[in-house]
Amino acid sequence: MEEVIKVATLENEIEAKLLASLLKEHGIPHFVGSYRDAAYDGIFQIQKGWGFVKAPISYKDKILDILFDIRKSSKTTLTNID
């Protein structure tokens, strides 16, 4: 069985959902987790980021490419708002 690693830290829930959707579309096995903890009122999300994506190590580069495209597209969209 292939080693599963933490591939990236995710910035927010929207990014996480979009990434999960694209990974599913590409048939890439993955797990998206949140650092949210109701008992501590989200303090870990402030320190660590919204959450993370884990996947088999062989998919790392593909996932990072997809995540880079999501973030690039997000920044482009934000700078083009009038």
matplotlib code that plots the C-alpha trace (Angstrom):
import matplotlib.pyplot as plt

x = [0.0, 1.3, 2.2, -0.4, 1.0, -0.3, 0.1, -1.0, -2.6, -5.9, -6.8, -10.6, -13.6, -14.4, -10.9, -11.2, -14.6, -13.3, -10.2, -12.1, -14.4, -11.6, -9.7, -12.8, -13.3, -9.7, -10.1, -7.4, -7.8, -7.7, -8.9, -9.8, -9.8, -10.5, -8.6, -11.9, -12.6, -15.8, -14.4, -11.7, -13.8, -11.6, -8.4, -6.4, -7.7, -6.1, -2.8, -2.7, -5.0, -8.5, -7.5, -5.4, -5.5, -3.9, -3.3, -1.0, 2.5, 2.4, -0.4, 1.4, 2.6, -0.7, -2.6, -0.2, -0.6, -4.4, -4.2, -1.8, -4.3, -7.2, -5.2, -4.0, -7.5, -8.8, -6.2, -6.9, -10.6, -10.1, -7.8, -10.3, -13.2, -14.1]
y = [0.0, 3.4, 6.0, 8.6, 12.1, 15.6, 17.3, 20.9, 23.2, 24.7, 28.4, 28.2, 26.0, 27.2, 26.3, 22.9, 22.1, 23.2, 21.2, 18.1, 18.4, 18.7, 15.8, 13.6, 14.6, 13.6, 10.3, 11.2, 9.5, 12.1, 13.1, 16.7, 17.5, 20.6, 21.9, 23.2, 22.2, 23.4, 23.1, 25.6, 27.9, 27.5, 28.6, 26.0, 27.3, 30.6, 29.0, 26.2, 27.2, 26.0, 22.4, 20.0, 17.5, 14.1, 11.7, 8.9, 10.3, 9.6, 12.2, 15.0, 16.9, 16.7, 17.9, 20.8, 21.8, 21.8, 23.8, 26.3, 26.8, 27.3, 29.9, 31.6, 31.8, 33.1, 35.9, 36.9, 37.1, 39.3, 41.7, 42.1, 43.1, 46.8]
z = [0.0, -1.0, 1.7, 2.4, 3.2, 4.0, 0.6, 1.4, 3.9, 2.7, 3.2, 3.5, 3.1, -0.4, -1.6, 0.1, -1.5, -5.0, -4.6, -3.4, -6.4, -8.9, -7.3, -7.5, -11.2, -11.9, -10.0, -7.5, -4.1, -1.3, 2.1, 3.0, 6.7, 8.7, 11.8, 13.1, 16.7, 18.2, 21.8, 21.0, 18.8, 15.7, 17.3, 15.5, 12.1, 12.9, 13.7, 11.1, 8.3, 7.5, 6.9, 4.8, 2.0, 2.3, -0.5, -1.8, -2.3, -6.1, -6.5, -4.7, -7.7, -9.5, -6.5, -6.0, -9.6, -9.3, -6.0, -7.6, -10.5, -8.0, -6.0, -9.2, -10.6, -7.2, -7.1, -10.7, -10.0, -7.0, -8.8, -11.7, -9.5, -10.1]

ax = plt.figure().add_subplot(projection="3d")
ax.plot(x, y, z, "-o")
ax.set_aspect("equal")
plt.show()
